Amino acid sequence: MNGTAGAMTEERPRTARSLRDWAVDILCLALAAVIGILAAEALRKDPDVSPALLAADQIVGAVACVALWTRRRWPVPLAVTLIVVSTFVPPASGAMLVAVFTVAVHRPFRTVAAVGGLALVSEPVQAAVRPDPDLPFLVATATGVLLVLTVIGWGMFVRSRRQLVLSLRERALRAETEARLRAEQAQRLARERIAREMHDVLAHRLSLLCVHAGALEFRPDAPPAEVARAAGVIRDSAHQALEELREVIGVLRAPGADGGGDRPQPTLAALEELVEESRQAGMEVVLDQRVADAASVPEATGRTVYRIVQEALTNARKHAGGAEVSVRVEGSAEAGLTVEVTNPPGGGPGEPGGTDGSGVTDGSTARSGAAVPGSGQGLIGLAERAALAGGRCSHGPTPDGGFRIHGWLPWRP
């Protein structure tokens, strides 16, 4: 058995006896007393034993039984003492057997072997010094040895069973702890996936809303038709943002949701639609897609490319308004997919950048003092998303002061 369980069995602190301990101690004392009484009755038949010696044997046997109350605290010293005493006082043999049993239960095998060996040696000595009038020497010795071996074997069996129970209990506690940690890790990963999804979806939609709302604020004197057109764009973008938010919240509420849900996910084929939305918001976006068959790209890979471009366009709209954004996607099944989004330096958030289709410039956001806020977590999320897909994604400034996002993803079927 393992050493931990053994140590717990041997060094278990005892401040007070439990009800079970009281019952076991009383039973052991009674058993020792019965064996002592039987030994005293056998000695009573011996004509060579005087009444005074018999009385002394009985008193010593009674004291030995009472001493068993200390067997839990000092099992080895008590067992050695009772072995020596029982060698010359047979009525103490019952207490000696109980003490040896206690050592076998609470101490390791080396200690049990030493104490048990001493007890076995004492049996022939006792048969010679205080012979039983009814039994020959060999029979008395064999009986004593058999009793000692029996209590030692029984005690070691009890010890092994206790260690097994302790080991199983520790294993169960360890399994519960590991299961709890796995559940917490799964919940954390699910929250991270949902957070990335909400950021990718809502940041794009809300940045469009900020651009169009800022344009209306900057041009309150715009013709009614243009204001109505811009308001319609805002309404449609808000409706789409609410729909996507409702889908993500539905994933959260669904039992057993893993952060992905059953809602449709964008793929590489939807990239042109994403770019067109940004153009309608007034951005200048040049798309260079060199993948011959976008539909053949694995869904997970295409979705990651889509999210990289979406986050890059959102950041360019926030921090480099008016700058032309170049999006390049190329690759094959052998080389994997490469995506690169670059933009030259802009005038900061809200730099004038053309019209949004309603005749209202998108640069009004900064001029009205309503710059689009950013959390700084989107690019970190892109790197994590690419790493989970088996690829990589890097970002940083370009020599001319612009910004570049570059990613590579494996073409996994």
C-alpha positions in Angstrom: 0.0 0.0 0.0 1.1 3.6 -0.6 3.1 5.4 2.1 0.6 8.3 2.3 -2.2 6.1 3.4 0.1 4.2 5.8 1.3 7.5 7.3 -2.3 8.6 7.8 -3.1 5.3 9.5 0.0 5.5 11.8 0.0 9.2 12.7 -3.7 9.9 12.8 -4.2 12.3 15.7 -6.6 11.3 18.4 -8.0 13.9 20.7 -11.0 12.0 22.0 -12.4 8.5 21.5 -15.4 8.2 19.2 -18.3 6.0 19.9 -16.8 3.4 17.6 -13.5 3.6 19.4 -15.2 3.0 22.8 -17.1 0.0 21.4 -13.9 -1.5 20.0 -11.9 -0.9 23.2 -14.5 -2.4 25.4 -14.7 -5.5 23.1 -10.9 -5.9 23.2 -10.8 -5.5 26.9 -13.6 -8.1 27.3 -11.8 -10.5 25.0 -8.5 -10.1 26.9 -10.3 -10.7 30.2 -12.0 -13.9 28.9 -8.6 -15.3 27.7 -7.0 -14.3 31.0 -9.8 -16.0 33.0 -9.4 -19.2 31.0 -5.6 -19.1 31.6 -6.2 -18.5 35.4 -8.7 -21.4 35.6 -6.1 -23.7 33.9 -3.5 -22.6 36.4 -5.9 -23.3 39.3 -5.8 -27.0 38.4 -2.0 -27.0 38.8 -1.2 -28.3 42.4 2.2 -26.6 42.2 0.6 -23.1 42.0 0.0 -21.6 45.4 -3.1 -19.5 46.1 -0.9 -16.5 46.6 0.8 -16.9 43.2 -2.6 -17.5 41.6 -4.0 -14.3 43.2 -0.9 -12.4 42.0 -1.4 -13.7 38.5 -5.0 -12.6 38.5 -4.1 -9.1 39.7 -1.4 -8.7 37.1 -3.8 -10.0 34.4 -6.4 -7.5 35.5 -3.9 -4.7 35.4 -2.7 -5.8 31.9 -6.3 -5.6 30.7 -6.8 -2.1 32.1 -3.5 -1.1 30.5 -5.1 -1.8 27.1 -6.8 1.7 27.3 -3.4 3.1 26.4 -2.9 0.9 23.4 -3.8 3.6 20.8 -1.3 6.1 22.2 1.6 3.8 22.9 1.0 0.5 21.0 4.6 -0.7 20.7 5.8 -0.1 24.3 2.6 -1.6 25.6 3.0 -4.7 23.4 6.6 -5.3 24.4 5.8 -4.9 28.1 2.8 -7.2 27.9 4.9 -9.8 25.9 7.5 -9.9 28.7 4.8 -9.9 31.4 2.7 -12.7 29.8 5.8 -14.9 29.5 5.7 -15.3 33.3 2.0 -14.4 34.0 -0.3 -16.5 31.7 -3.5 -14.5 32.6 -1.9 -11.5 30.9 -1.8 -13.4 27.6 -5.1 -12.1 26.4 -4.0 -8.5 26.9 -0.7 -9.4 25.1 -2.6 -10.7 22.0 -4.7 -7.5 21.8 -1.6 -5.3 22.1 0.1 -7.3 19.3 -3.0 -6.9 17.2 -3.0 -3.2 17.8 0.6 -3.0 16.6 -0.2 -4.9 13.5 -3.1 -2.5 12.7 -1.3 0.8 13.3 2.4 0.2 12.6 4.4 -0.7 9.4 5.5 -4.2 8.6 9.1 -3.8 10.0 7.8 -2.9 13.5 5.1 -5.6 13.3 7.8 -8.2 12.4 10.0 -7.2 15.3 7.1 -7.2 17.9 5.6 -10.4 16.4 9.0 -12.2 16.5 9.3 -11.3 20.2 5.8 -12.6 20.8 6.6 -15.9 19.0 9.8 -16.4 21.0 8.0 -15.8 24.2 5.5 -18.6 23.6 7.9 -21.6 24.1 9.5 -19.7 27.0 6.1 -19.4 28.7 5.3 -23.0 28.0 8.5 -23.9 29.8 8.4 -21.5 32.7 4.6 -21.7 33.4 3.5 -25.0 31.8 -0.2 -25.8 31.3 -1.2 -28.8 33.4 -3.6 -30.0 30.7 -1.4 -29.6 27.6 2.0 -31.0 26.6 4.8 -28.6 25.9 4.7 -28.9 22.1 0.9 -28.5 22.0 1.0 -25.5 24.3 3.8 -23.9 22.3 2.0 -24.6 18.9 -1.2 -23.2 20.3 0.4 -20.0 21.5 2.3 -19.5 18.2 -0.9 -20.1 16.2 -2.7 -17.5 18.3 0.1 -14.9 17.8 0.2 -15.5 14.0 -3.6 -15.3 13.8 -3.8 -11.9 15.5 -0.9 -10.6 13.5 -2.5 -11.7 10.2 -5.8 -10.3 11.2 -4.3 -7.0 12.2 -2.4 -6.7 9.0 -5.6 -7.4 7.0 -7.4 -4.7 8.9 -4.5 -2.3 8.2 -4.5 -3.1 4.5 -8.2 -2.6 4.3 -8.0 0.7 6.0 -5.2 1.8 3.7 -7.2 0.7 0.7 -10.2 2.7 1.9 -8.0 5.8 2.4 -6.4 5.4 -1.0 -9.8 5.1 -2.7 -11.1 8.1 -0.8 -8.0 10.2 -1.8 -8.5 9.0 -5.4 -12.1 10.0 -5.4 -11.3 13.4 -4.0 -8.6 13.8 -6.6 -11.0 12.8 -9.4 -13.6 15.3 -8.1 -11.0 18.1 -8.0 -9.7 17.3 -11.5 -13.3 17.1 -12.8 -14.1 20.5 -11.2 -10.9 22.0 -12.8 -11.8 20.5 -16.2 -15.3 22.0 -15.9 -13.9 25.4 -14.9 -11.4 25.3 -17.8 -14.2 24.3 -20.2 -16.4 27.2 -19.0 -13.5 29.6 -19.3 -12.7 28.5 -22.8 -16.4 28.8 -23.7 -16.5 32.3 -22.3 -13.4 33.3 -24.3 -14.9 31.9 -27.5 -18.2 33.8 -26.9 -16.3 37.0 -26.0 -14.3 36.7 -29.2 -17.4 36.1 -31.3 -19.2 39.1 -29.7 -16.2 41.4 -30.2 -15.8 40.3 -33.8 -19.5 40.8 -34.7 -20.5 43.8 -32.6 -17.3 45.9 -32.9 -17.8 45.9 -36.7 -21.5 46.7 -36.6 -21.2 49.4 -33.9 -18.2 51.1 -35.6 -20.4 51.4 -38.7 -23.2 52.9 -36.5 -20.7 55.4 -35.0 -19.5 56.5 -38.4 -23.0 57.1 -39.8 -24.3 58.8 -36.6 -21.2 61.0 -36.6 -21.9 62.0 -40.2 -25.5 63.0 -39.4 -24.2 65.0 -36.4 -21.6 66.8 -38.5 -24.0 67.6 -41.4 -27.3 68.6 -39.8 -28.0 70.8 -42.9 -27.7 67.9 -45.3 -30.6 67.4 -47.7 -33.6 65.5 -46.3 -33.1 62.7 -48.8 -29.5 62.2 -47.7 -30.4 62.3 -44.0 -33.2 59.8 -44.6 -30.7 57.5 -46.5 -28.2 57.7 -43.7 -30.8 57.1 -41.1 -31.9 54.0 -43.0 -28.3 52.7 -43.0 -28.1 53.3 -39.3 -31.4 51.5 -38.8 -30.3 48.5 -40.9 -27.0 48.3 -39.1 -28.6 48.5 -35.7 -31.1 45.8 -36.7 -28.3 43.5 -37.8 -26.3 44.2 -34.6 -29.3 43.4 -32.5 -30.0 40.2 -34.5 -26.4 39.0 -34.1 -26.4 39.9 -30.4 -29.6 38.0 -29.9 -28.0 35.0 -31.6 -25.0 35.1 -29.3 -27.1 35.5 -26.2 -29.2 32.5 -27.4 -26.0 30.5 -27.5 -25.3 31.5 -23.9 -28.7 30.5 -22.8 -28.8 27.2 -24.7 -28.0 24.1 -22.6 -24.6 22.6 -23.4 -23.6 25.6 -25.5 -19.9 25.6 -26.3 -19.5 29.1 -27.6 -20.2 28.2 -31.2 -23.8 27.3 -31.3 -25.8 26.4 -34.4 -26.0 29.9 -35.8 -24.5 30.3 -39.3 -20.9 31.5 -39.4 -19.4 33.6 -42.1 -16.9 32.0 -44.5 -14.4 33.2 -47.1 -17.2 33.5 -49.6 -18.8 36.3 -47.5 -15.6 38.4 -47.7 -16.8 40.5 -50.6 -20.0 41.3 -48.8 -18.0 42.5 -45.8 -15.8 44.7 -47.9 -18.9 46.1 -49.6 -20.4 47.1 -46.2 -17.2 49.0 -45.4 -17.3 50.8 -48.8 -20.9 51.8 -48.1 -19.7 53.4 -44.9 -17.3 55.6 -46.8 -14.1 53.5 -46.6 -11.8 53.0 -49.6 -11.1 49.3 -49.6 -9.2 47.4 -52.4 -9.8 43.7 -52.3 -7.3 41.4 -54.0 -8.6 37.9 -53.6 -6.5 35.3 -55.4 -8.2 32.2 -54.2 -9.7 30.6 -57.3 -12.5 28.7 -55.5 -13.4 30.4 -52.3 -16.2 27.8 -51.6 -13.6 25.0 -51.4 -11.8 26.6 -48.5 -12.5 24.8 -45.3 -15.1 26.5 -43.2 -13.0 27.0 -40.1 -10.1 28.4 -42.1 -12.4 30.7 -44.1 -14.1 31.9 -41.0 -10.8 32.8 -39.4 -9.8 34.8 -42.5 -13.1 36.6 -42.4 -12.6 37.6 -38.8 -9.1 38.8 -39.4 -10.3 41.1 -42.3 -13.3 42.2 -40.3 -11.2 43.3 -37.3 -8.6 44.9 -39.6 -11.3 47.0 -41.3 -12.8 47.9 -38.0 -9.5 49.1 -36.7 -8.8 51.1 -39.9 -12.2 52.7 -39.6 -11.4 53.7 -36.0 -7.8 54.9 -36.3 -7.1 55.7 -40.0 -10.2 57.3 -41.4 -9.9 58.3 -45.0 -6.9 56.0 -45.7 -7.2 53.4 -48.4 -7.2 49.9 -47.0 -5.7 47.1 -49.1 -6.9 43.5 -48.5 -5.0 40.6 -50.1 -6.0 37.0 -49.7 -4.2 34.2 -51.5 -3.3 30.6 -51.1 -3.8 27.0 -52.1 -4.3 23.6 -50.5 -0.5 23.0 -50.5 0.7 26.4 -49.3 -2.2 27.4 -47.0 -4.0 30.7 -46.9 -2.3 34.1 -46.5 -4.2 37.2 -45.6 -2.7 40.7 -45.4 -4.5 44.0 -44.6 -2.5 47.2 -44.9 -3.3 50.9 -44.7 -1.2 54.0 -45.0 -1.2 56.5 -42.1 -4.4 58.4 -41.7 -5.2 61.6 -39.9 -6.3 59.7 -36.8 -9.8 58.7 -35.9 -12.3 60.3 -38.1 -10.1 61.6 -40.9 -12.2 62.6 -43.9 -12.6 59.7 -46.2 -15.2 60.3 -48.9 -18.9 59.7 -48.6 -21.0 56.9 -47.2 -23.4 56.7 -50.0 -25.6 59.4 -48.6 -23.4 62.3 -49.4 -22.3 62.7 -45.8 -18.6 62.4 -45.1 -17.5 59.8 -42.6 -14.9 62.2 -41.2 -17.5 64.0 -39.1 -17.0 61.6 -36.2 -13.8 63.1 -35.0 -14.8 66.6 -35.7 -17.8 66.2 -33.5 -15.6 64.9 -30.7 -17.1 61.4 -30.9 -14.1 59.2 -31.7 -14.9 55.5 -31.8 -13.5 53.9 -28.6 -11.4 50.7 -28.7 -10.5 48.1 -26.1 -7.2 47.0 -27.6 -8.2 43.4 -27.3 -9.2 42.7 -30.9 -5.7 42.2 -32.2 -4.8 39.9 -29.3 -8.0 37.9 -30.0 -6.9 37.6 -33.7 -3.6 36.1 -32.7 -5.3 33.6 -30.3 -7.9 32.7 -33.0 -5.2 32.1 -35.6 -3.1 30.0 -33.1 -6.2 27.8 -32.3 -6.6 27.2 -36.1 -2.9 26.1 -36.3 -1.7 29.3 -38.0 -0.2 32.6 -36.9 -1.2 36.3 -37.1 1.1 39.3 -36.6 0.5 43.0 -36.7 2.5 46.2 -36.4 3.4 49.5 -38.0 4.8 49.8 -41.5 7.9 51.9 -42.4 5.7 54.7 -43.9 3.8 55.0 -40.7 0.8 52.9 -41.7 -0.3 49.6 -40.2 -0.2 46.0 -41.4 -1.9 42.8 -40.2 -0.5 39.6 -41.7 -1.8 36.1 -41.1 -1.2 32.6 -42.4 -3.5 29.6 -41.9 -3.2 26.0 -42.9 -5.6 24.6 -45.5 -7.0 21.8 -43.4 -9.8 19.7 -44.9 
